[in-house]
Amino acid sequence: RLARAWAPIAMYLDDASADAVAWMPAHTSRQQVGTARLSDGNPLSDEDRAQNAEADRLAKLAVEDDRIPAASRSLLAAHASRVVDVARWIGVATLAANEYEAWESRDGTLTKVKLRDSEAASPHKRCQKRSKCREKSSGTKA
């Protein structure tokens, strides 16, 4: 079931039986000793918890040299937060610009209309407004 995880470990077990190794739940509390179960069915012991804590400590120590410095991580998190704030502001501003309601007089009657910041035009109409678009499509210069 977990062959990919166990295969590298098995290399280091030499002639030891696979029964010599069992999976255990991580991040357990003291209250789980005796009640939580290992993959081999045995109850979790204080020794199991101590060995798991040591394995965690050694794993963290092993990667510390390759870890991005805390100051860099904090700076990145601050920038990411700022990007989210600006994106949210752009969304709110765009909605307000595209949903702005005003009263307009049409044939002597006041009518509520939405005034948009800009009106979308089809690509063809946008291109017609620019002589360069016509030049590109015809291959000639004006």
Salt bridges, closest charged atoms under 4 A:
ASP46 OD1 - ARG30 NH1 3.11
GLU54 OE2 - ARG57 NH2 2.88
ASP85 OD1 - ARG88 NH1 3.36
GLU99 OE1 - LYS114 NZ 2.47
GLU101 OE1 - LYS112 NZ 3.53
GLU104 OE2 - ARG106 NE 2.77
GLU119 OE2 - ARG116 NE 3.74
